[in-house]
Structures are given as structure tokens and as C-alpha cells.
């Protein structure tokens, strides 16, 4: 599996760069200050640019994919979420995709049996794995916000406590750490094990998976194994947030690996398929109302065309039309 | 069976024995390394030079997909690359769908062509990658730097051949888009890819000849006005023979309340004509003040399978004629892609139709607020409303010889969202109705395998393969509930499903919904009805039929 191996090796090499850079070359300033600022700038500007680049393109037609009964006669029950007739329903439809992966929930697995019989079984693993991965990642990112506050806000503390509900290790174990790794492993394995997934996967599909996996693994080992002192980390983060260029203090090298990989992810983000994070909100087949017969959708470039008019038609067929006793405009 | 398709037994053997990616025992090979092979039954004849000339389309010439050299016009790479660039500017959908796919694989086994061919390039995600790989090569800078990493490739004649093959193994049915977490719609990609291919003269005669006909005569079949009238008049005679009732359709009549437009297949083709007879009986039954136009005599729109401009051009006739005739609103017959165009494109392209009025049923007084702007009502909505208000005298036992199931047409299902109206009508005009399995109906319905202009003889192999999932579901209800009638509301279905049923599920006939309505309608002054509109004996009259013979 070259397609999986190359991105795996790329991540390994990437992880070694800050290790060598900080541990041997003493480039703490580069990896702790310069790179994070640059990466965040690229992420923010890139993300905004990509969104704007999509948004500036027109949506010429009203093309929702209708997955339920449209609004029609009073006594026919409309499926408001799958065939939304107003903005509110359409918004609910998009949000149900964003938060609950509604369309993936529908997923089936088709199988071809002897005698050319096809069956379609429910298949929710991708939905479950995807949901576990994205939600865990969100909780983990939110948990990390504590590094950016002098006083940790209550809401973050609650989240943190909830995540440490299973108090089994020292320091207390975060459930999302395990979940995100399990989900990532699943997402990688399915790309390797399933024949269809092997064909459709590209190195760019494996790369972010391995990258995020590496970030999580380094993060976990900092917390549970090498036990990196978090105080200088917090100082560095607070400084960064205050746009200060003060050199970082003594921090374990592993932290630089963690930070560097996050920077790589941030830089990679706007140029890659990871932009699906923004794209999901814009998908015209999901965010438009299915009301195109009730309300006219206008197309900014509605190209002018010349069609064959009735008059031209009648000119060609007048005699035949008269013989067939069809009314004509001109005799 | 057609010489363009293998025998059922051979195909079944292939499904059982040949390793395939669908069964998971496929030898790994990257999709871009699999060569494109044109053979009998998997390509449509290209448009005749005179058809292209009549439309003013590019590169008229004689060629075949099996030729080594496709005689692409000079500078074709530039035409494609600039064509793509300009479409990316015009359609957010295209840009977004090329950018956001994460290749999660949810769509992979949802396409009927993939299920019927096991061809990896028929997975919707790969179908889009065919275009995406070229797009990546041309566009985002970073992807370019990481060439090879991101699966990009150069535009070559081989790529064009691949596009031609696989963008014609997509019926724009949108099933994959139901399952996609980002709603990526392969139909959108296919439509624009076919538009690009048309720019360099890579095309399909079975699409472009109807387009040219429709432009000239008003309908796909190229029926001239007098013949069009004659055809309907012969149906009027058939109705008289069968029911003793004389229905009186009018043509091109100014001042009628309603303009009725249906696919020309209903006027000309078997079994569409029986559906037409059903409409005529219905309109007579309720005394509708309607007219049929010989100029706007086509509901369908093969322009949709050609280009945005062509779709608009052919569709323009509907409003143009409605305005000329001074009707109040338009009633549309049973058709799939016609309704995708009417529902999602017509008003935007050729509206606003402010010379028409918001449709109101003259019989029930129901205001069709859902068609307030487009002013065009679907016949199933119209009839469902009539039945709901008990305005029709129906005898459903007259369809007792039929045990039915309902096939949702792709465009009506996923491009309009009409599911319950036709079912309501069907259940009121016949007593035996059984749904196919839930993953094969409604929004998950399977295409007939011949939609989007692929319903041509020389494409039989692909059509029969693509139709397998639909046929398989019909077979299920045939075995379980002795279903013998597949009811549908799409003209392409009516034309293509009989062949498909003959191939995979012999013994199942295909009906239009309004044919069954026509059977069940108790007409004023009718004679004793013993035969349905096809002159098949109704239940209880089988013996008499034998006696007559």
C-alpha cells in the first residue's frame, strides 16, 4: 500500500524535524514563535480566502436533493427536514448534517449474492466512526483552550471534568483521547481493508489521518508518559495570544513536536480536502429550499438564448397545419 | 434480445464468477491504470454530422467510440480547460463539489451502474475524480506542488475517452447525492462534463437527434403538427371503441384555461400511449377546459443532457406557447427529467411567468400554492387532489387483473420530492399494491438504467446492467406478492423498463399511473367495460376474451 506508506513516512519525517531542530540545533524560537504565528496566519487567511472564493461564485439554480416529501397539498405530510420549504427547515437540514452526519446515518452496504441478487444492509460504522472522530476532536480542541486563559472559564472546566469522568489513570484519563485514536485507527483501517476504499483513497486521504494521529499520540505521551511541565507551555501560549515575541522557556522537546505537527496541519488545512469543514455549510443540494415552483430563484448570469418561436414554427408548417384543421395565426 | 447485450445466463454467470470490487475479491489496481475499452453494447453512437450542423454544434464528423483516433478538433485541450474554468466561475456547485470530497466512500456502492458492472470507475466518487484529477492538475497551486501525492493527471485523449465512457454511465439520477455527507451531486458533475464534451464534438446521437428534432418540430420524436394530431385522434378512436365515450381534445386552441404538456413518448410510443388515453379520459370525465399544443408538444427536455443553454432553449417553448394561447396555467404529464427541469430550472431560466395565474383546480377550487410562481402543476398532484375531494367516479376493481408496485422515478424523487401523491392515486385506482424493499424506493429509488438519454438499442449491455438493482427489487415483490405490474410516472421508464423487465423479470408489465386511472374511471355514458386500455381482459372477463378469439 504505497498510497498509505508514503503519507505515513511523511508524518514520521515531519515529526523528526522539530526534534532535531530544537534538541540539537536549538531552534526553539523558530519552532515556538515564528512557525506558530505563520501557521495560524496561513490557516486563518487561507480559510477565509477559500470560503470567500466559494461564496463569490453564484448559485445559478435551485437544486436541492430532495430526500423526502415536498410541500404540496394540505393533506399530504411534508418531510420538513429532507425537503425543506423555508430557510429555517433548510438551516435545520444543514445543521443536522454538521452535528449529526444525517446523510451518513442513511448509509447502507450493498452486497451481490449468488444468482445476481442484491441486498442492502444498514451500515452505520462510518457514521459512528466519523462522529466519534469529529466530536472527540472538537472536545479536545476546546479542552486545549485552557492554555489560552489565565483563569480557566467554568464552561471549559466542566467540559474537562466530563471528559475525565473515567478517573482511571494518573493524571486522570481523558475519554476523548482514547476515542479519537480508536476512531482514527478505524478510519485508516477501513481505507486499507475494504477493496472499494483502497481504490478510491489517495495519499491525501491518509496524510491528515496519520498527521492527526501523530499529534494525538505525541500529546498523550506528553501527558501520561514524559509528563511535560505545562506551566511554561501555558506561558508560551498566553504570550502567543498576546502577540508577544518573547522566546519560550524550558519546555520538553516532545512539546515542540506536538506544536510543529499542529502547525503543519494548520498550514495544510486551507489547501486540502479538510476545507470540507467550511464547504459543508455551502452545499447547494443541502442548504437550498425545495420551493422552486413557489418562489422564483434568480440566476445572475441567466444567459440569453435564441429559441425557435411559434411564428417560425408556423411559417414552416402552415400548410400542413391548415390541412390538419389546426388554427393558425397567419393565413 | 438485442445483439448488443449478452444473454441473461451469461451475465448471471459473470456476476457469480468474475472477481469484482463489489464482492471484495478484486485484484488491486489503481483506477487510473485501468484502460478504457469500448466494445459492443457499451457505447452510444455519436451524433450524425447533419444533426450537429443543424444545432450549430462543434466538430461534425463521422466517428465511432471504437476508433483509435476520435478526430478531436485542433486546440481541444484549451477548449476543455477554458470551458472548465468558465463553468467553475458560473457554478458554485461545481467548484464546491470538486473541492470538498473527502473520499469517505459512502457513495461507492450506491450507483446502479456500479452495482451492475462492478467497474471501479462507476463508483460515484471515482466518476467525479475523473474530472477532479484534471481539475487539480490545472488549478490549486499547492496541489500542483504535491503532484502525484494528490492524484492529479494531465488531460490527454485517453482521459476524454474515459470521460465519454463514464459520464455516459451516469444517468444523473442523484442517488449518490442522497448518501453523501456533503450532498455532492454527481448529476451536476455529469451534466457539466457532458457540456464540456459537447464543446469538442464528443457526443451521443440518441441525445442530440431528439434535441435537434425538438427544436425544429417541437418534440423529440420529430412529429410534425398534422401527424401529432392524427396520433392523438387515433387514440381518441381507440378510447371510443373501448369505452363508447368520445373524448374531444383540442389543439393549439386560444383561450383554454389549461395548457397540457406531456412527453411526446405518450403520444407516440407503446406503452406511453395508454397513459395518454388515461389523461384524455380523465380530462373528459371532469370536463377540463384544456388544450394541447403541437408547438410545445414535448414535456421532456434532452437539452438537459446536452448543455444548460440547450435546456433553456427547448424549455422556453412552454411559456412562450402558454403566453400565446392565453391560458391560465400549465398542467404537466408524467415524466421524470421533464419535472426536474420544470421544478428546478424552468422559472429561473425562462420565468417569471407573470402572464399566467396561480394554478387553481377548476374542479375542486384547490389553490396550488406550491406552484405559485412557476404556474405548472404535476398531473399526479392534480389527480390526487381530485380524488381527495371525491370528484372522480372510480371503480378500482377494474384494475384487479393487475398486482402493482410503484417505481419512483429518479428526478421526481430526488429532484422534486414527490412521493405520496402518485401512491395516493395508485391506491385509489387499484386494490393490489405492494412496495418494493425500502432501500430501493422513494429517495433511495434505483434508476431504470436508461435515463438521461441512454435509452438506445446499441447501449443495451450497459442498460441491462445498470437496470439490475431496479429489476432485482421488482423480482423480489414478484416472488413475494405475485406483482405483475410496475407502475411509474416517467416516460423514459415507460420506454425502457419493459425491455429491462423482459430481460431480468419476465412476466412484469410496465404501466403509467394514469393508464390505471383511465381503467378505473367510470365514464358517463360508457358501455360495459371488459377490457383495459391495452385491450387486455379485466378480472372476471378472461373467459370471454378466449371465447372471442
Interface residues (C-beta under 8 A of the other chain):
Chain A: X6 X7 X50 X53 X54 X55 X57 X58 X59 X60 X61 X62 X63 X65 X66 X67 X68 X69 X70 X71 X72 X73 X75 X76 X77 X79 X82 X83 X97 X101 X103 X104 X106 X107 X108 X109 X110 X111 X112 X114 X115 X116 X117 X118 X120 X126 X130 X190 X194 X195 X196 X197 X198 X199 X200 X201 X202 X203 X204 X205 X207 X271 X272 X273 X275 X276 X279 X280 X282 X283 X284 X285 X286 X290 X291 X292 X293 X294 X295 X296 X297 X298 X299 X301 X302 X303 X305 X306 X307 X308 X309 X310 X313 X314 X316 X317 X320 X321 X323 X324 X326 X327
Chain B: X11 X12 X15 X16 X20 X21 X22 X23 X24 X25 X26 X28 X29 X30 X31 X88 X89 X90 X91 X92 X93 X95 X96 X99 X100 X101 X102 X103 X104 X105 X106 X108 X109 X110 X115 X118 X120 X123 X125 X126 X129 X140 X142 X143 X146 X149 X150 X151 X174 X177 X178 X179 X180 X181 X182 X183 X184 X185 X188 X215 X216 X218 X224 X225 X226 X229 X230 X251 X252 X253 X254 X294 X295 X308 X309 X312 X313 X314 X316 X317 X320 X321 X324 X342 X343 X344 X345 X347 X348 X349 X351 X352 X366 X369 X370 X371 X372 X373 X374 X376 X381 X384 X385 X388 X413 X414 X415 X416 X417 X418 X419 X420 X421 X424 X437 X439 X440 X443 X444 X468 X469 X472
